[in-house]
Amino acid sequence: QVHLVESGGGLAQPGGSLRLSCAASGRDFRLAAMGWYRQAPGKQRELVANIISGGKIVYADSVKGRFTISRDNAETTVFLQMNNLKIEDTAVYYCGAISGDGVGYWGQGTQVTVSS
């Protein structure tokens, strides 16, 4: 069992920045991938950015050049630096992870609101 806890959401103005963190905990776990997804009202949950074991990084086209995903050396915490935020970035952001044995986990979500 892996537990994911997000932090760092909030309110930002257009053009502003926010930084999200997601810490994974559990017993004897290994993660194959860890990243961020978001769900805006009335829309499906979508990938924002993901780090796959080995270091490959994938970004959604809508955030390329503005968002940066990173992780700590222990590979149990991922960060999402969000710069030049746009109103359309408003959503609940979820941390998602897949364990080495293929089980998926979600965090509880953190609200990001971009508004002037």
C-alpha positions as CSV (number, residue, x, y, z in Angstrom):
1,Q,0.0,0.0,0.0
2,V,1.3,3.4,-1.0
3,H,0.0,6.7,0.4
4,L,0.3,9.9,-1.5
5,V,0.0,13.3,0.1
6,E,-0.1,16.5,-1.9
7,S,0.5,20.0,-0.7
8,G,1.1,23.4,-2.2
9,G,-2.1,24.3,-4.0
10,G,-3.9,27.6,-3.7
11,L,-4.7,30.8,-5.5
12,A,-2.5,32.5,-8.0
13,Q,-2.9,35.4,-10.5
14,P,-2.5,34.8,-14.2
15,G,1.3,34.8,-14.8
16,G,2.0,33.8,-11.3
17,S,3.6,30.7,-9.9
18,L,2.8,27.8,-7.6
19,R,4.8,24.8,-6.5
20,L,3.1,21.4,-5.7
21,S,4.7,18.6,-3.7
22,C,3.6,15.0,-3.4
23,A,5.2,12.7,-0.8
24,A,4.8,8.9,-1.1
25,S,5.0,6.7,1.9
26,G,4.4,3.0,2.6
27,R,6.2,-0.2,3.4
28,D,8.8,-1.6,1.1
29,F,7.4,0.0,-2.0
30,R,9.0,0.8,-5.3
31,L,7.4,3.2,-7.8
32,A,7.5,2.7,-11.5
33,A,6.1,6.1,-12.3
34,M,4.9,9.1,-10.4
35,G,3.4,12.3,-11.6
36,W,0.7,14.9,-11.7
37,Y,-2.8,14.9,-13.2
38,R,-5.6,17.5,-13.1
39,Q,-9.3,17.6,-13.4
40,A,-11.2,20.8,-14.2
41,P,-15.0,21.0,-13.5
42,G,-16.9,19.1,-16.2
43,K,-13.8,17.6,-17.7
44,Q,-11.9,14.3,-17.6
45,R,-8.8,13.9,-15.5
46,E,-5.8,14.5,-17.7
47,L,-2.0,14.0,-17.5
48,V,0.0,17.1,-16.6
49,A,3.5,15.6,-16.2
50,N,4.9,12.3,-15.3
51,I,8.3,10.8,-14.4
52,I,8.9,7.2,-15.3
53,S,11.5,5.0,-13.5
54,G,14.8,5.6,-15.3
55,G,14.1,9.4,-15.5
56,K,12.0,9.8,-18.6
57,I,9.7,12.8,-18.3
58,V,6.4,13.4,-20.2
59,Y,4.5,16.7,-20.3
60,A,1.1,17.6,-21.6
61,D,1.5,19.9,-24.6
62,S,-0.5,22.6,-22.7
63,V,2.1,22.9,-20.0
64,K,5.3,22.5,-21.9
65,G,7.7,25.3,-21.2
66,R,5.7,26.5,-18.2
67,F,5.6,23.6,-15.8
68,T,8.6,21.5,-14.5
69,I,8.4,18.2,-12.7
70,S,11.2,17.0,-10.6
71,R,11.8,14.5,-7.8
72,D,14.0,14.0,-4.8
73,N,17.0,11.6,-4.8
74,A,15.0,9.0,-2.9
75,E,12.4,9.0,-5.7
76,T,9.6,9.2,-3.1
77,T,8.6,12.9,-3.5
78,V,7.7,14.7,-6.7
79,F,7.4,18.4,-7.3
80,L,5.6,20.4,-9.9
81,Q,6.8,23.9,-10.4
82,M,4.1,25.8,-12.2
83,N,5.1,29.2,-13.8
84,N,3.2,31.6,-16.0
85,L,0.0,30.2,-14.8
86,K,-3.1,30.6,-16.9
87,I,-6.8,30.7,-16.0
88,E,-7.2,27.4,-17.8
89,D,-4.8,25.8,-15.4
90,T,-7.5,26.0,-12.8
91,A,-8.3,22.4,-11.6
92,V,-7.9,19.9,-8.8
93,Y,-4.4,18.5,-9.2
94,Y,-3.9,14.9,-8.2
95,C,-0.7,13.1,-7.6
96,G,-0.7,9.7,-9.2
97,A,1.8,6.8,-8.9
98,I,2.2,3.2,-10.2
99,S,4.0,0.7,-8.0
100,G,6.6,-1.7,-9.4
101,D,3.9,-4.4,-9.4
102,G,1.5,-2.3,-11.4
103,V,-0.9,-1.0,-8.8
104,G,-2.1,2.5,-9.2
105,Y,-2.5,5.0,-6.4
106,W,-4.0,8.5,-6.2
107,G,-3.6,11.3,-3.7
108,Q,-6.5,13.3,-2.3
109,G,-6.0,16.2,-4.7
110,T,-5.2,19.8,-4.2
111,Q,-7.1,22.8,-5.6
112,V,-5.2,25.2,-7.9
113,T,-7.2,28.3,-8.8
114,V,-5.8,30.9,-11.2
115,S,-7.8,34.1,-11.2
116,S,-7.3,37.8,-11.3
